Amino acid sequence: MTLLAVERIKLFTTRSPWWCTLIALGVTVGFAALMAGTAEVEVPMTISASQFGYGFGMVVVMVMAALAVTTEYRFSTIRATFQAVPNRTAALLAKTVVVALLAGVIGLVAAFGSWGIAAAMTPNADLAINTAYEWRAVAGVGLIYAVAAVISVAVGILVRHSAGAISLLLIYMNLVENLVTLIPTIGPKIHQWLPFNLAHHFLTGSPDPTGRPVEFGPGLSDATVGPWPALAIFAGFGLLMLAISLVVANRRDA
């Protein structure tokens, strides 16, 4: 508990988490307002459409998570941390837990904020959260943000440089996974099992049981597993990345 408290204080005494939180919420809720403001009979407002901007907010959260680690390496405060806590694994795990919890909270606030503003702007739309699909599409954003933060912390530990870590994360998330589909024959099959595609599948992978269209939201993924197995694989990838980063951190100089 002491390590968690220390990491919480360290995180919130810097400006980047506050700015990233505000930007993530603003971007996500802003896109929901945009979708609601342009909704028409032909393009109805749906639960899925209210979460259109979740991916943009996740990008900001991943930047925040990477900075939580790389900033310490940049200013060499990580050395003081490791001197105070010789168990590097414990120190880095505490940081990961704090960052992941913050990311999860941001995801929940952003998702329900997006749903709330969409419901307020389109009172005639059917945006009730009743089914398991609807709860997963909204509340599940917090889980995806938390796992994405774990991946970002792991990359930050491995790279140790802010620009490099952020570049790798954004290029992979926004470019590499999409380019894989261009590989002849096997590309689409590989893409089905890539982590962020699976994360997207968790939120949008099942048709809306009410029959409402989802094509006006984030869009369906091409994964073949169910939503919860997709989340499990995504979380497993995050834990694997974290485990690799902890091994590397324990073997090299701070």
Accessible surface in RSA format (square Angstrom, percent):
REM  Atomic radii and reference values for relative SASA: ProtOr
REM  Chains: A
REM  Algorithm: Lee & Richards
REM  Probe-radius: 1.40
REM  Slices: 20
REM RES _ NUM      All-atoms   Total-Side   Main-Chain    Non-polar    All polar
REM                ABS   REL    ABS   REL    ABS   REL    ABS   REL    ABS   REL
RES MET A   1   185.72  96.2 147.32  97.5  38.40  91.4 123.68 105.2  62.03  82.2
RES THR A   2   105.44  75.0  98.63 100.0   6.80  16.2  66.62  89.5  38.82  58.7
RES LEU A   3    50.20  28.0  49.62  35.5   0.58   1.4  49.62  34.9   0.58   1.5
RES LEU A   4    55.40  30.9  54.40  38.9   1.01   2.5  54.66  38.4   0.74   2.0
RES ALA A   5    38.02  35.0  34.69  53.5   3.32   7.6  37.53  52.8   0.49   1.3
RES VAL A   6    64.88  42.7  64.00  57.9   0.88   2.1  64.77  56.3   0.10   0.3
RES GLU A   7     4.62   2.6   3.17   2.4   1.44   3.4   0.60   1.2   4.02   3.3
RES ARG A   8   123.44  51.8 123.44  62.9   0.00   0.0  41.72  57.0  81.72  49.5
RES ILE A   9    93.53  53.2  90.03  67.1   3.50   8.4  93.53  67.3   0.00   0.0
RES LYS A  10    55.78  27.2  47.79  29.3   7.98  19.0  50.04  45.0   5.74   6.1
RES LEU A  11    13.98   7.8   8.75   6.3   5.23  13.1  13.80   9.7   0.18   0.5
RES PHE A  12    66.83  33.4  55.43  34.3  11.40  29.7  55.51  33.7  11.32  32.4
RES THR A  13   102.99  73.2  65.96  66.9  37.03  88.2  62.45  83.9  40.53  61.3
RES THR A  14    58.48  41.6  52.33  53.0   6.15  14.7  53.93  72.4   4.55   6.9
RES ARG A  15   193.71  81.3 188.70  96.2   5.02  11.9  60.79  83.1 132.93  80.6
RES SER A  16    36.78  31.1  28.51  38.0   8.27  19.1  25.89  55.1  10.89  15.3
RES PRO A  17     1.87   1.4   1.55   1.4   0.32   1.1   1.87   1.5   0.00   0.0
RES TRP A  18   140.16  56.2 139.13  67.3   1.03   2.4 133.25  71.0   6.91  11.2
RES TRP A  19   152.47  61.2 152.31  73.7   0.16   0.4 134.82  71.9  17.65  28.6
RES CYS A  20    12.68   9.6  12.32  13.7   0.36   0.8   0.65   1.7  12.03  13.0
RES THR A  21    27.86  19.8  27.86  28.2   0.00   0.0  24.49  32.9   3.38   5.1
RES LEU A  22   113.13  63.0 105.22  75.3   7.90  19.9 105.72  74.2   7.41  19.9
RES ILE A  23    84.53  48.1  78.41  58.4   6.12  14.7  84.44  60.8   0.08   0.2
RES ALA A  24     0.05   0.0   0.05   0.1   0.00   0.0   0.05   0.1   0.00   0.0
RES LEU A  25    41.99  23.4  41.50  29.7   0.49   1.2  41.72  29.3   0.27   0.7
RES GLY A  26    44.61  55.0   0.00   N/A  44.61  55.0  35.99  98.8   8.62  19.3
RES VAL A  27    47.81  31.5  40.68  36.8   7.13  17.2  46.91  40.8   0.90   2.4
RES THR A  28     0.36   0.3   0.30   0.3   0.07   0.2   0.30   0.4   0.07   0.1
RES VAL A  29    35.03  23.1  35.03  31.7   0.00   0.0  35.03  30.4   0.00   0.0
RES GLY A  30    35.91  44.3   0.00   N/A  35.91  44.3  29.87  82.0   6.04  13.5
RES PHE A  31    57.04  28.5  54.99  34.1   2.05   5.3  56.05  34.0   0.99   2.8
RES ALA A  32     0.00   0.0   0.00   0.0   0.00   0.0   0.00   0.0   0.00   0.0
RES ALA A  33    24.07  22.1  21.81  33.7   2.26   5.1  22.16  31.2   1.91   5.1
RES LEU A  34   103.67  57.7  96.61  69.1   7.06  17.7 102.91  72.3   0.76   2.0
RES MET A  35    35.09  18.2  32.26  21.4   2.82   6.7  16.61  14.1  18.48  24.5
RES ALA A  36     5.80   5.3   0.00   0.0   5.80  13.2   0.00   0.0   5.80  15.4
RES GLY A  37    54.24  66.9   0.00   N/A  54.24  66.9  21.39  58.7  32.84  73.6
RES THR A  38    82.70  58.8  68.57  69.5  14.14  33.7  63.06  84.7  19.64  29.7
RES ALA A  39    31.79  29.2   7.43  11.5  24.37  55.4   9.02  12.7  22.78  60.3
RES GLU A  40   109.82  63.1  94.13  71.2  15.69  37.4  38.70  74.8  71.12  58.1
RES VAL A  41   140.47  92.4 118.37 107.2  22.11  53.3 125.44 109.0  15.03  40.8
RES GLU A  42   129.32  74.2 108.59  82.2  20.73  49.4  67.30 130.2  62.02  50.6
RES VAL A  43    57.93  38.1  57.58  52.1   0.34   0.8  57.58  50.0   0.34   0.9
RES PRO A  44    43.31  31.6  38.90  35.5   4.41  16.0  41.31  34.1   2.00  12.4
RES MET A  45    10.50   5.4   2.31   1.5   8.19  19.5   1.26   1.1   9.25  12.2
RES THR A  46     2.43   1.7   2.43   2.5   0.00   0.0   2.43   3.3   0.00   0.0
RES ILE A  47     0.20   0.1   0.16   0.1   0.04   0.1   0.16   0.1   0.04   0.1
RES SER A  48     4.61   3.9   1.84   2.5   2.77   6.4   3.30   7.0   1.31   1.8
RES ALA A  49     0.78   0.7   0.78   1.2   0.00   0.0   0.78   1.1   0.00   0.0
RES SER A  50     0.18   0.2   0.00   0.0   0.18   0.4   0.00   0.0   0.18   0.3
RES GLN A  51     4.60   2.6   4.60   3.4   0.00   0.0   4.56   9.7   0.05   0.0
RES PHE A  52    69.65  34.8  62.49  38.7   7.16  18.6  62.49  37.9   7.16  20.5
RES GLY A  53     0.18   0.2   0.00   N/A   0.18   0.2   0.00   0.0   0.18   0.4
RES TYR A  54    12.48   5.8  12.48   7.1   0.00   0.0   5.60   4.2   6.88   8.5
RES GLY A  55    21.70  26.8   0.00   N/A  21.70  26.8  20.53  56.3   1.17   2.6
RES PHE A  56    97.55  48.8  93.52  57.9   4.03  10.5  94.78  57.5   2.77   7.9
RES GLY A  57     0.00   0.0   0.00   N/A   0.00   0.0   0.00   0.0   0.00   0.0
RES MET A  58     7.10   3.7   7.10   4.7   0.00   0.0   7.10   6.0   0.00   0.0
RES VAL A  59    32.68  21.5  32.68  29.6   0.00   0.0  32.68  28.4   0.00   0.0
RES VAL A  60    23.48  15.5  22.23  20.1   1.25   3.0  23.48  20.4   0.00   0.0
RES VAL A  61     0.76   0.5   0.54   0.5   0.22   0.5   0.76   0.7   0.00   0.0
RES MET A  62     0.35   0.2   0.35   0.2   0.00   0.0   0.35   0.3   0.00   0.0
RES VAL A  63    30.87  20.3  30.75  27.8   0.13   0.3  30.75  26.7   0.13   0.3
RES MET A  64     1.18   0.6   0.42   0.3   0.76   1.8   0.23   0.2   0.95   1.3
RES ALA A  65     0.00   0.0   0.00   0.0   0.00   0.0   0.00   0.0   0.00   0.0
RES ALA A  66     0.00   0.0   0.00   0.0   0.00   0.0   0.00   0.0   0.00   0.0
RES LEU A  67    36.94  20.6  36.00  25.8   0.94   2.4  36.14  25.4   0.81   2.2
RES ALA A  68    14.56  13.4   0.66   1.0  13.90  31.6   9.84  13.9   4.72  12.5
RES VAL A  69     0.00   0.0   0.00   0.0   0.00   0.0   0.00   0.0   0.00   0.0
RES THR A  70     0.00   0.0   0.00   0.0   0.00   0.0   0.00   0.0   0.00   0.0
RES THR A  71    42.33  30.1  42.23  42.8   0.09   0.2  32.24  43.3  10.09  15.3
RES GLU A  72    14.15   8.1  13.58  10.3   0.56   1.3  14.02  27.1   0.12   0.1
RES TYR A  73    26.57  12.4   9.72   5.5  16.85  43.9   7.42   5.6  19.15  23.6
RES ARG A  74   177.01  74.3 143.68  73.2  33.34  79.4  43.38  59.3 133.63  81.0
RES PHE A  75   124.30  62.2 101.62  62.9  22.68  59.0 106.99  64.9  17.31  49.5
RES SER A  76    51.90  43.9  43.39  57.9   8.52  19.6  21.18  45.1  30.72  43.0
RES THR A  77    66.45  47.3  62.85  63.7   3.60   8.6  61.69  82.9   4.76   7.2
RES ILE A  78     1.11   0.6   1.11   0.8   0.00   0.0   1.11   0.8   0.00   0.0
RES ARG A  79   137.88  57.9 136.14  69.4   1.74   4.1  35.26  48.2 102.62  62.2
RES ALA A  80    61.75  56.8  54.46  84.0   7.29  16.6  56.57  79.7   5.18  13.7
RES THR A  81    18.82  13.4  12.39  12.6   6.43  15.3  13.07  17.6   5.75   8.7
RES PHE A  82    14.85   7.4   9.17   5.7   5.68  14.8   9.37   5.7   5.47  15.7
RES GLN A  83   149.94  83.8 122.43  89.5  27.51  65.5  47.54 101.2 102.40  77.7
RES ALA A  84    81.69  75.1  45.85  70.8  35.84  81.5  56.68  79.8  25.00  66.2
RES VAL A  85    30.58  20.1  29.58  26.8   1.00   2.4  30.58  26.6   0.00   0.0
RES PRO A  86   112.13  81.7  90.41  82.4  21.71  78.9  94.19  77.8  17.94 111.5
RES ASN A  87    89.41  61.7  79.23  76.6  10.18  24.5  30.87  74.3  58.54  56.6
RES ARG A  88    51.87  21.8  50.83  25.9   1.04   2.5   6.77   9.3  45.10  27.3
RES THR A  89    45.52  32.4  45.50  46.1   0.02   0.0  32.61  43.8  12.91  19.5
RES ALA A  90    29.25  26.9  22.20  34.3   7.05  16.0  26.98  38.0   2.27   6.0
RES ALA A  91     1.30   1.2   0.82   1.3   0.47   1.1   0.94   1.3   0.36   0.9
RES LEU A  92     1.30   0.7   1.26   0.9   0.04   0.1   1.26   0.9   0.04   0.1
RES LEU A  93    69.35  38.6  69.35  49.6   0.00   0.0  69.35  48.7   0.00   0.0
RES ALA A  94     6.91   6.4   3.37   5.2   3.54   8.0   6.30   8.9   0.61   1.6
RES LYS A  95    10.76   5.2  10.72   6.6   0.04   0.1   3.75   3.4   7.00   7.5
RES THR A  96     4.94   3.5   4.94   5.0   0.00   0.0   4.94   6.6   0.00   0.0
RES VAL A  97    64.89  42.7  62.09  56.2   2.80   6.8  64.87  56.4   0.02   0.1
RES VAL A  98    15.46  10.2  12.98  11.8   2.48   6.0  14.01  12.2   1.46   4.0
RES VAL A  99     1.04   0.7   1.04   0.9   0.00   0.0   1.04   0.9   0.00   0.0
RES ALA A 100    14.43  13.3  13.86  21.4   0.57   1.3  14.11  19.9   0.32   0.9
RES LEU A 101   118.29  65.9 115.23  82.4   3.06   7.7 117.31  82.4   0.99   2.7
RES LEU A 102    24.34  13.6  20.17  14.4   4.17  10.5  23.43  16.5   0.90   2.4
RES ALA A 103     0.00   0.0   0.00   0.0   0.00   0.0   0.00   0.0   0.00   0.0
RES GLY A 104    11.22  13.8   0.00   N/A  11.22  13.8  11.22  30.8   0.00   0.0
RES VAL A 105    85.18  56.0  84.54  76.5   0.64   1.5  84.68  73.6   0.50   1.4
RES ILE A 106     4.20   2.4   2.78   2.1   1.42   3.4   4.20   3.0   0.00   0.0
RES GLY A 107     0.00   0.0   0.00   N/A   0.00   0.0   0.00   0.0   0.00   0.0
RES LEU A 108    74.90  41.7  74.42  53.2   0.48   1.2  74.82  52.5   0.08   0.2
RES VAL A 109    77.95  51.3  71.23  64.5   6.72  16.2  76.87  66.8   1.08   2.9
RES ALA A 110     0.01   0.0   0.01   0.0   0.00   0.0   0.01   0.0   0.00   0.0
RES ALA A 111     0.07   0.1   0.00   0.0   0.07   0.2   0.07   0.1   0.00   0.0
RES PHE A 112    66.30  33.2  60.79  37.7   5.50  14.3  61.33  37.2   4.97  14.2
RES GLY A 113    28.70  35.4   0.00   N/A  28.70  35.4  24.46  67.1   4.24   9.5
RES SER A 114     0.00   0.0   0.00   0.0   0.00   0.0   0.00   0.0   0.00   0.0
RES TRP A 115    71.75  28.8  71.75  34.7   0.00   0.0  71.75  38.3   0.00   0.0
RES GLY A 116    28.33  34.9   0.00   N/A  28.33  34.9  23.04  63.2   5.29  11.8
RES ILE A 117    57.31  32.6  51.46  38.3   5.85  14.1  55.57  40.0   1.74   4.7
RES ALA A 118     0.00   0.0   0.00   0.0   0.00   0.0   0.00   0.0   0.00   0.0
RES ALA A 119    33.18  30.5  26.00  40.1   7.18  16.3  27.18  38.3   6.00  15.9
RES ALA A 120    78.85  72.5  46.43  71.6  32.42  73.7  57.98  81.7  20.87  55.3
RES MET A 121    90.09  46.7  60.26  39.9  29.84  71.0  62.79  53.4  27.30  36.2
RES THR A 122    21.70  15.4  16.81  17.0   4.89  11.7  21.07  28.3   0.63   1.0
RES PRO A 123   106.49  77.6  75.77  69.1  30.71 111.6  80.83  66.7  25.66 159.4
RES ASN A 124   152.36 105.1 117.70 113.7  34.65  83.4  37.99  91.4 114.37 110.5
RES ALA A 125    31.71  29.2   7.85  12.1  23.87  54.3  17.50  24.6  14.21  37.6
RES ASP A 126    85.06  59.6  72.77  72.4  12.30  29.1  35.08  82.6  49.98  49.8
RES LEU A 127     8.79   4.9   4.10   2.9   4.69  11.8   5.42   3.8   3.37   9.1
RES ALA A 128    44.86  41.2  33.84  52.2  11.02  25.1  41.62  58.6   3.24   8.6
RES ILE A 129    24.16  13.7   7.46   5.6  16.70  40.3   7.46   5.4  16.70  45.3
RES ASN A 130   114.01  78.6  84.96  82.1  29.05  69.9  26.06  62.7  87.95  85.0
RES THR A 131    39.18  27.9  33.22  33.7   5.96  14.2  39.18  52.6   0.00   0.0
RES ALA A 132    82.36  75.7  65.67 101.3  16.69  38.0  71.45 100.6  10.91  28.9
RES TYR A 133    10.38   4.8   7.59   4.3   2.79   7.3   6.35   4.8   4.02   5.0
RES GLU A 134     2.53   1.5   2.53   1.9   0.00   0.0   0.00   0.0   2.53   2.1
RES TRP A 135   124.45  49.9 124.15  60.1   0.30   0.7 110.33  58.8  14.12  22.9
RES ARG A 136    23.02   9.7  15.86   8.1   7.16  17.1   9.73  13.3  13.28   8.1
RES ALA A 137     4.72   4.3   3.60   5.6   1.12   2.5   3.62   5.1   1.10   2.9
RES VAL A 138     0.00   0.0   0.00   0.0   0.00   0.0   0.00   0.0   0.00   0.0
RES ALA A 139    32.80  30.2  29.09  44.9   3.71   8.5  29.27  41.2   3.53   9.3
RES GLY A 140     2.80   3.5   0.00   N/A   2.80   3.5   2.42   6.6   0.39   0.9
RES VAL A 141     0.08   0.1   0.08   0.1   0.00   0.0   0.08   0.1   0.00   0.0
RES GLY A 142     4.37   5.4   0.00   N/A   4.37   5.4   3.72  10.2   0.66   1.5
RES LEU A 143    85.18  47.4  83.15  59.5   2.03   5.1  84.20  59.1   0.98   2.6
RES ILE A 144     0.00   0.0   0.00   0.0   0.00   0.0   0.00   0.0   0.00   0.0
RES TYR A 145     0.04   0.0   0.04   0.0   0.00   0.0   0.04   0.0   0.00   0.0
RES ALA A 146    22.57  20.8  22.47  34.7   0.10   0.2  22.57  31.8   0.00   0.0
RES VAL A 147    22.38  14.7  21.73  19.7   0.65   1.6  22.38  19.4   0.00   0.0
RES ALA A 148     0.00   0.0   0.00   0.0   0.00   0.0   0.00   0.0   0.00   0.0
RES ALA A 149     0.00   0.0   0.00   0.0   0.00   0.0   0.00   0.0   0.00   0.0
RES VAL A 150    20.70  13.6  20.48  18.5   0.22   0.5  20.70  18.0   0.00   0.0
RES ILE A 151     4.87   2.8   4.87   3.6   0.00   0.0   4.87   3.5   0.00   0.0
RES SER A 152     0.00   0.0   0.00   0.0   0.00   0.0   0.00   0.0   0.00   0.0
RES VAL A 153     0.30   0.2   0.30   0.3   0.00   0.0   0.30   0.3   0.00   0.0
RES ALA A 154     0.00   0.0   0.00   0.0   0.00   0.0   0.00   0.0   0.00   0.0
RES VAL A 155    14.69   9.7  14.69  13.3   0.00   0.0  14.69  12.8   0.00   0.0
RES GLY A 156     0.00   0.0   0.00   N/A   0.00   0.0   0.00   0.0   0.00   0.0
RES ILE A 157     0.01   0.0   0.01   0.0   0.00   0.0   0.01   0.0   0.00   0.0
RES LEU A 158    49.89  27.8  36.95  26.4  12.94  32.5  36.95  25.9  12.94  34.8
RES VAL A 159    40.43  26.6  27.75  25.1  12.68  30.6  32.70  28.4   7.73  21.0
RES ARG A 160    69.77  29.3  66.66  34.0   3.12   7.4   6.03   8.2  63.74  38.6
RES HIS A 161   129.85  71.0 127.01  88.3   2.84   7.3  79.95  82.4  49.90  58.1
RES SER A 162    27.96  23.6  22.82  30.5   5.13  11.8  20.79  44.3   7.17  10.0
RES ALA A 163    76.76  70.6  65.81 101.6  10.95  24.9  74.03 104.3   2.73   7.2
RES GLY A 164    27.77  34.2   0.00   N/A  27.77  34.2  25.63  70.3   2.14   4.8
RES ALA A 165     0.00   0.0   0.00   0.0   0.00   0.0   0.00   0.0   0.00   0.0
RES ILE A 166    33.82  19.2  33.59  25.0   0.23   0.6  33.82  24.4   0.00   0.0
RES SER A 167    53.79  45.5  48.50  64.7   5.29  12.2  25.02  53.3  28.77  40.3
RES LEU A 168   100.93  56.2  98.04  70.1   2.89   7.3  98.39  69.1   2.54   6.8
RES LEU A 169     9.94   5.5   7.76   5.5   2.18   5.5   9.41   6.6   0.53   1.4
RES LEU A 170    49.23  27.4  47.76  34.2   1.46   3.7  48.17  33.8   1.06   2.9
RES ILE A 171    89.47  50.9  86.27  64.3   3.20   7.7  89.47  64.4   0.00   0.0
RES TYR A 172    62.27  29.1  62.02  35.3   0.25   0.6  56.86  42.7   5.41   6.7
RES MET A 173    25.65  13.3  14.16   9.4  11.49  27.4  14.16  12.0  11.49  15.2
RES ASN A 174    77.75  53.6  61.46  59.4  16.28  39.2  28.08  67.6  49.67  48.0
RES LEU A 175    88.82  49.5  88.82  63.5   0.00   0.0  88.82  62.4   0.00   0.0
RES VAL A 176    56.15  36.9  55.55  50.3   0.60   1.4  56.01  48.7   0.14   0.4
RES GLU A 177     6.53   3.7   6.53   4.9   0.00   0.0   2.78   5.4   3.75   3.1
RES ASN A 178    86.95  60.0  82.02  79.3   4.93  11.9  24.41  58.8  62.53  60.4
RES LEU A 179    86.64  48.3  81.68  58.4   4.96  12.5  81.91  57.5   4.73  12.7
RES VAL A 180    22.99  15.1  21.25  19.2   1.74   4.2  22.91  19.9   0.09   0.2
RES THR A 181    50.10  35.6  37.36  37.9  12.74  30.4  25.38  34.1  24.73  37.4
RES LEU A 182   131.68  73.3 108.58  77.7  23.09  58.1 112.81  79.2  18.87  50.8
RES ILE A 183    74.19  42.2  70.19  52.3   3.99   9.6  72.63  52.3   1.56   4.2
RES PRO A 184   110.95  80.9  94.70  86.3  16.25  59.1 105.08  86.8   5.87  36.5
RES THR A 185   111.92  79.6  83.40  84.6  28.51  68.0  64.62  86.8  47.30  71.5
RES ILE A 186    89.81  51.1  89.81  66.9   0.00   0.0  89.81  64.7   0.00   0.0
RES GLY A 187     0.00   0.0   0.00   N/A   0.00   0.0   0.00   0.0   0.00   0.0
RES PRO A 188    62.16  45.3  62.11  56.6   0.04   0.2  62.11  51.3   0.04   0.3
RES LYS A 189   130.48  63.7 129.00  79.1   1.48   3.5  79.88  71.9  50.60  53.9
RES ILE A 190    70.21  40.0  65.37  48.7   4.84  11.7  70.00  50.4   0.21   0.6
RES HIS A 191    21.14  11.6  21.14  14.7   0.00   0.0  17.67  18.2   3.47   4.0
RES GLN A 192    39.32  22.0  38.56  28.2   0.76   1.8   0.29   0.6  39.03  29.6
RES TRP A 193   126.47  50.8 114.16  55.3  12.32  28.9  96.06  51.2  30.41  49.3
RES LEU A 194    29.22  16.3  29.22  20.9   0.01   0.0  29.22  20.5   0.00   0.0
RES PRO A 195    10.02   7.3   9.17   8.4   0.85   3.1  10.02   8.3   0.00   0.0
RES PHE A 196    16.93   8.5  10.80   6.7   6.14  16.0  11.26   6.8   5.67  16.2
RES ASN A 197    11.72   8.1   6.63   6.4   5.09  12.2   5.68  13.7   6.03   5.8
RES LEU A 198     0.04   0.0   0.04   0.0   0.00   0.0   0.04   0.0   0.00   0.0
RES ALA A 199     0.70   0.6   0.70   1.1   0.00   0.0   0.70   1.0   0.00   0.0
RES HIS A 200    34.68  19.0  34.57  24.0   0.11   0.3  26.31  27.1   8.37   9.7
RES HIS A 201    10.71   5.9  10.71   7.4   0.00   0.0   9.87  10.2   0.84   1.0
RES PHE A 202     0.64   0.3   0.64   0.4   0.00   0.0   0.64   0.4   0.00   0.0
RES LEU A 203     4.07   2.3   3.79   2.7   0.28   0.7   3.79   2.7   0.28   0.8
RES THR A 204     5.94   4.2   5.74   5.8   0.20   0.5   5.74   7.7   0.20   0.3
RES GLY A 205    20.19  24.9   0.00   N/A  20.19  24.9   1.30   3.6  18.89  42.3
RES SER A 206    31.85  26.9  30.72  41.0   1.13   2.6  16.45  35.0  15.40  21.6
RES PRO A 207   103.59  75.5  96.31  87.8   7.28  26.5  97.55  80.5   6.04  37.5
RES ASP A 208    10.54   7.4   1.83   1.8   8.72  20.6   0.00   0.0  10.54  10.5
RES PRO A 209    86.82  63.3  44.33  40.4  42.49 154.4  56.20  46.4  30.62 190.3
RES THR A 210    72.27  51.4  34.58  35.1  37.69  89.8  44.39  59.6  27.89  42.2
RES GLY A 211    66.43  81.9   0.00   N/A  66.43  81.9  38.02 104.3  28.41  63.6
RES ARG A 212    40.07  16.8  32.28  16.5   7.79  18.5  33.66  46.0   6.40   3.9
RES PRO A 213    47.25  34.4  37.64  34.3   9.62  35.0  47.06  38.9   0.20   1.2
RES VAL A 214    17.05  11.2  16.22  14.7   0.84   2.0  16.23  14.1   0.83   2.2
RES GLU A 215   113.36  65.1  86.80  65.7  26.57  63.3  52.77 102.1  60.60  49.5
RES PHE A 216    54.65  27.3  46.67  28.9   7.98  20.8  52.65  31.9   2.00   5.7
RES GLY A 217     7.82   9.6   0.00   N/A   7.82   9.6   0.00   0.0   7.82  17.5
RES PRO A 218    34.51  25.1   5.85   5.3  28.66 104.2   9.98   8.2  24.53 152.5
RES GLY A 219    22.60  27.9   0.00   N/A  22.60  27.9  22.15  60.8   0.45   1.0
RES LEU A 220   101.66  56.6  70.14  50.2  31.52  79.2  70.14  49.3  31.52  84.8
RES SER A 221    24.19  20.4   0.00   0.0  24.19  55.7   6.46  13.8  17.73  24.8
RES ASP A 222    59.12  41.4  45.37  45.2  13.75  32.5  43.21 101.7  15.91  15.9
RES ALA A 223    14.24  13.1   0.13   0.2  14.11  32.1   0.13   0.2  14.11  37.4
RES THR A 224    96.67  68.8  58.71  59.5  37.96  90.5  56.30  75.6  40.37  61.0
RES VAL A 225    33.55  22.1  23.46  21.2  10.09  24.3  29.98  26.1   3.57   9.7
RES GLY A 226    30.83  38.0   0.00   N/A  30.83  38.0  22.19  60.9   8.63  19.3
RES PRO A 227    23.15  16.9  23.15  21.1   0.00   0.0  23.15  19.1   0.00   0.0
RES TRP A 228   148.44  59.6 144.80  70.1   3.64   8.5 125.77  67.1  22.67  36.8
RES PRO A 229    67.99  49.6  61.97  56.5   6.02  21.9  67.58  55.8   0.41   2.5
RES ALA A 230     0.00   0.0   0.00   0.0   0.00   0.0   0.00   0.0   0.00   0.0
RES LEU A 231    21.16  11.8  21.16  15.1   0.00   0.0  21.16  14.9   0.00   0.0
RES ALA A 232    63.82  58.7  48.69  75.1  15.12  34.4  55.85  78.6   7.97  21.1
RES ILE A 233    66.11  37.6  59.35  44.2   6.76  16.3  64.79  46.7   1.31   3.6
RES PHE A 234     0.03   0.0   0.00   0.0   0.03   0.1   0.03   0.0   0.00   0.0
RES ALA A 235    31.21  28.7  29.67  45.8   1.53   3.5  30.10  42.4   1.11   2.9
RES GLY A 236    33.94  41.9   0.00   N/A  33.94  41.9  28.43  78.0   5.52  12.4
RES PHE A 237    62.42  31.2  56.62  35.1   5.80  15.1  60.43  36.6   1.99   5.7
RES GLY A 238     0.58   0.7   0.00   N/A   0.58   0.7   0.58   1.6   0.00   0.0
RES LEU A 239   114.07  63.5 110.68  79.2   3.39   8.5 110.98  77.9   3.09   8.3
RES LEU A 240   104.67  58.3  99.79  71.4   4.87  12.2 104.00  73.0   0.66   1.8
RES MET A 241    35.16  18.2  35.16  23.3   0.00   0.0  17.62  15.0  17.54  23.2
RES LEU A 242    13.13   7.3  13.13   9.4   0.00   0.0  13.13   9.2   0.00   0.0
RES ALA A 243    50.51  46.4  45.09  69.6   5.42  12.3  49.95  70.3   0.56   1.5
RES ILE A 244    78.70  44.8  75.93  56.6   2.77   6.7  78.67  56.6   0.03   0.1
RES SER A 245     0.00   0.0   0.00   0.0   0.00   0.0   0.00   0.0   0.00   0.0
RES LEU A 246    18.88  10.5  18.82  13.5   0.06   0.1  18.88  13.3   0.00   0.0
RES VAL A 247    74.59  49.1  70.54  63.9   4.05   9.8  74.42  64.7   0.17   0.5
RES VAL A 248    46.14  30.4  44.64  40.4   1.50   3.6  46.11  40.1   0.03   0.1
RES ALA A 249     2.00   1.8   0.29   0.4   1.71   3.9   1.27   1.8   0.73   1.9
RES ASN A 250    74.26  51.2  45.46  43.9  28.80  69.3  21.50  51.8  52.76  51.0
RES ARG A 251   202.19  84.9 163.63  83.4  38.57  91.8  57.94  79.2 144.26  87.4
RES ARG A 252    62.95  26.4  52.43  26.7  10.53  25.1  40.88  55.9  22.07  13.4
RES ASP A 253   127.69  89.4 119.82 119.3   7.87  18.6  36.78  86.6  90.91  90.7
RES ALA A 254    29.80  27.4   8.08  12.5  21.73  49.4  15.70  22.1  14.11  37.4
END  Absolute sums over single chains surface
CHAIN  1 A    11750.8       9759.2       1991.6       8632.2       3118.6
END  Absolute sums over all chains
TOTAL         11750.8       9759.2       1991.6       8632.2       3118.6
